[in-house]
Every structure is written in structure tokens, then in C-alpha cells.
Amino acid sequence: MTKTEVVVYANADLLAAAAAARLVTRLVDVQAAKGSASLVLTGGGTGIAMLEQLRQSPARDAVDWSRLDVYWGDERFVPADSDERNEKQAREALLDHVPVDPARVHAMAASDGEFGDDPDAAAAAYARVLAANALPEDHGDVPTFDITLLGLGGEGHTASVFPESPAVYEQERTVVAVRNCPKPPPTRVSLTLPTIRRSHDVWLMTAGEAKADAVALALAGAGEVQLPVAGARGQRRTLWLLDRTSASKLSKVYQPPTA
């Protein structure tokens, strides 16, 4: 059964720096235990700020980047050179600055890529990538990710699974195309909640007062159809990394001392 932990930091900058330090430690531990590690990246302000902090950290070289598989939780279905792409942001923030193995960096297709402007084909292709990287001990067509990083929106979406959208009801497919998103760009590709729940650890990182209601509702046990982030759980641990403002509506039981 998953263990839920909440850590609250004084501000967004400290949150990003502390999350980067946690990530180095966790990746090093996983690699020491089994030789390689897998990481699912997120976009958004906090997620990219954390990668920038990691790039600047002297501790980053403790990770064997050549033995890391990198995936994405979702992607904006835009051209490859668009500044909106999570992949482009992650490469500029970190991946272009560390010796990752290009064959182990699994990006989702762009709208001007091999599948053209067909998000369903792009989603199906990414599902095949996941299946090809699943091991027999994973017992399915999704790798058991070591760490999945996620953000959330003020209305409760995570990855690109939005409240009461077709994606939030999906139980069979591992990756889906998402259309008519309530925030731009409207078309995306996303892991589904069951796929996210194949992770050992899920880290939910967010900052800002606009996220406070969603954080409080999720930790109070809201349903995932109305609040998809409530359905983002790790098999071993679900870790909420928050700043003080995003945690401002939590009850005392969920507010540990500020880190």
C-alpha cells in the first residue's frame, strides 16, 4: 500500500532546490541497488525549475546518467522546435548538459514528427515504447518506473488528464491523445492514471496559492474523476513537495514543520 508524505518548503525556489537534491539521492540509491533507474519527467514551472537546479548542482555528477531511462508524463502536441514542448524545456534545463544515453531518452512525438498531425498515432507509438521497455517482472506493458515527477493545475489536472475528460476514465490504454484541453495548447499526449500508478514513487510538486484548493482536496480524499491528481499515486510512496502557499489550506495533520 502506498505511503503518502507531505513536505512543505518556505518558497518555490527552495522547493525546486530541495527537490533536485532529493532526486539525486534517490537516483543514486536506485542505481546502487539495481544498476539502472527510470525517471518520468514533467513540464511546468516547478518541474523545469527543479531540473535547472539539478543542472547547477555539484551533486549531479553522482548520478550515472548513462544508466538512466527518461520518459515523459505528458507532452504538448506541437512542433518539435516549439518552446511549449516539455521535451525541449527539459533538454535545455538539464538533459543537454549531462551524459545521458540518447537511446534511453524516450520523448513523445511532435506534431511535425513521423506521425504527422495525428495525436492518436503519437499516443499509440508511445504506448509501444513503454511496452518494449517493460520487463517480465513488470507483469504488463508498462515499465515499473522508479520515480514519476508530476505537477498539477489549479483545477486538479495532472499530466494532461483533466477533470471529467475522456482521459480520466481510461482504464485500458496506457497512453492517450488529449483534445480540447481547457488550457493551451489544446492537443496533447498523456500517460493515463493507471500508467502513472505503475511507478514505485510518484512525486507531486507544486507552488503557489492558486494550487492550494486542489492540493487540499486531493489530500482529503477527493475522487479522481473530478480531481485527477487525486488518482496519481505511487506503489511505494506518494510524495507531495509543496511551498507554503500551495499548502496553505491543508489541515494540521498534513502540515509537517516547514523544511
Secondary structure, DSSP 8 states (H G I E B T S, - for coil): --EEEEEEESSHHHHHHHHHHHHHHHHHHHHHHHS-EEEEE--HHHHHHHHHHHHH-GGGGGS-GGGEEEEESEEE-S-TT-TT-HHHHHHHHTGGGS---GGGB-----TTSTT-S-HHHHHHHHHHHHHHH--GGG-SSS---SEEEE---TTS-BTTB-TTSHHHH--S-SEEEE-S-SSSSS-EEEE-HHHHTT-SEEEEEE-SGGGHHHHHHHHTT--TTT-GGGG---SSEEEEEEETTTTTTS-GGG-----
